[in-house]
Amino acid sequence: MAGKKESFSTVWKKHKYKYLMIAPFGAIFIVFTLLPVLVAVYLSFTSFNMVEKPEFVGLENYVKLIVYDPIFLTAIKNTLFFAIITGPVSYLMCFLFAWMVNDLPRIPRAIMTLVFYAPSISGNAYLVWKLLLSSDSYGWVNAWLLKLGVIREAVTWLVTKEYIMPILIIVQLWLSLGVSFLTFIAGFQSLDKSLLEAGSVEGVKNRWQELWYIILPSMKPQLMFGAVMQITSSLSVSQLSIDLVGFPSVSYAGHTILTHLHDFGNVRYELGYACTIAVILFFIMLFCNIIVQKLLRKLG
Amino acid sequence: MKLIAFIKNWYYRRKFKRRNRSIGGDLLLILVLGFFGIFSLFPLLYTLTSAFKPFSEIFMYPPKLTVENPTLNNFFDLGTIIEDFTVPFSRYVFNTLVITGVGTVGTVILGSMAAYPLAKYEFPGSKLMSNIIVYALMFSTSVTAIPNYLIMSALGIIDTYWAVILPAVGGTLGLYLMKNFMVQVPDDMLEAAKIDGCSEWGIFWKVVMPLCKPAWITLVILSFQQMWGTTGGVFIYSEELKPLSYVLSQLVSGGISRTGVASAVSLLMLIVPIGVFVFSQSNVIETMATSGIKG
């Protein structure tokens, strides 16, 4: 913003209230969010084991990570595969379910919102999946498949290479009606109702036309917000994988960028290297975000 | 046939029936919602019933969703464990109330305050700030924990409530959410308020916030949930300052013999956020019905 003709004092006089309203949040944000991020970016150029002082090593971590770390490539592959499916699907699910729920009368709407939101309301409710998919014949899924004669012996769902990724994807989708879903619900609630009525008078024939011509164009800010949320959440899966399929998972089938980070940050205490992973993940997210924003701008 | 005619008649007379809605579409909608609703609710039902299962039923083969002999034993066991704590249980509840209350109110108010100018005005630095806010959402928080710890110990707030409250308030999700809703507040409404002699501060409280009620109610839910689930981690180490979810998560990791107690704990931890959710959601719907806000 440099190079503006106005001097500092005229800018301040004109926009004093705006800066003052941002200031309290801004101060906390700079100290507790921005500063730690900048420190982490600096650390990505160092070798740091949390005991000795960080030692500057230039691009060494980046070279090591991209060229000499085959497991990181597996992690990227897994993460992208996971995100390409769960990102768009969960985004559509959030929007479609919010849209359908919104068409219900008052009380059923409140109930259904709760039903869909319930999985993400408690931090670790997904752990019940571990019981359901338990490897012995006591696991719910195994027990029923055995009883129905689909399988002959218990399947070790969570430690079989081929099943790990599909299971993670299903559980993530089950969990995904969270922030974006609620935001879309709120978006529908703050829609201008007179727009919909005017539409129905002027010949909007069915709910699909209403969705396309009225709702989508007026929900753009919420759609943008939801997109950012789904991109970040689908690319930063880690706790789910660690809790469900263990760490490290069988043949690294559930290994993601963030579990790789967890490995170096929380297990091996190579924080410089862990920060490098975080920086690379940041750029992957940024890249996806730019593409999706471009796509969304074309809409409606 | 008479019954079908009756249902049809009833259906068309309902208030929620809008002109451009077909009966087939409504039926399809109910079917789809019902089907996925069961899928969504199922594992939670399992938690619910497990909490009331006696030990013999938890490991029954084949496992069942329903309870045959419901019992409160899991809760009594939990009670016995709680009585043995060195710190009184009420202390943990108090800690959680303070952290959740201050954290939620702080996030909603400070975030909304900062979101308003960024959403509705352009001024030197506004573009840059808006961008930084989105980018900040994309940096993994697991590596910022260490720098955060260093900063907090320099400020001397490690092992206080602030150590978990301030980083949460400084997160940008709330601001970004509010900003995306505030963009939709019509400019002429702000102009009209200004002509009526309203200050920026007055416009924010009396015009913008009421119009964005669905948005900040959503933020209350999200923020409450986040604060409710925080365990304090390494930032709070004194036992008498630890929040509820820390102790309860300790109980859950107690192995197979504690499976029943763990389900009871999960259930209890779920009840409060669900209560807050239902309360705030019904609040939104209530205002919408009475005042009919236009955005």
Interface residues (C-beta under 8 A of the other chain):
Chain A: M1 K4 E6 V11 K14 H15 Y17 K18 Y19 M21 I22 P24 F25 G26 I28 F29 V31 F32 T33 L34 L35 P36 V37 V39 A40 L43 M50 F97 M100 V101 D103 L104 P105 R106 R109 A110 M112 T113 L114 V115 F116 Y117 A118 P119 I121 S122 G123 N124 A125 Y126 L127 V128 W129 L131 L132 S137 Y138 G139 W140 A143 W144 L146 K147 W174 L177 V179 L182 T183 I185 A186 G187 Q189 S190 L191 D192 K193 S194 L196 G199 S200 V204 K205 N206 R207 Q209 E210 S218 P221 Q222 M224 F225 V228 T232 S236 S238 L258 L261 H262 G265 N266 L271 A274 C275 I277 A278 L281 F282 M285 L286 N289
Chain B: R14 K15 F16 R18 R19 N20 R21 S22 G25 D26 L29 V32 L33 F36 G37 F39 S40 L41 P43 L44 Y46 T47 S50 F59 Y61 P62 P63 L110 G111 M113 A114 Y116 P117 L118 Y121 F123 P124 G125 S126 K127 L128 M129 I132 V134 Y135 A136 L137 M138 F139 S140 S142 V143 T144 A145 I146 P147 N148 L150 I151 L155 L166 P167 V169 G170 G171 T172 L173 L175 Y176 L177 N180 F181 V183 Q184 S199 E200 W201 F204 L211 C212 K213 P214 A215 I217 T218 I221 L222 Q225 G229 S245 S266 M269 L270 P273 I274 F277 V278 Q281 S282 V284 I285 M288 A289 G292 I293 K294 G295
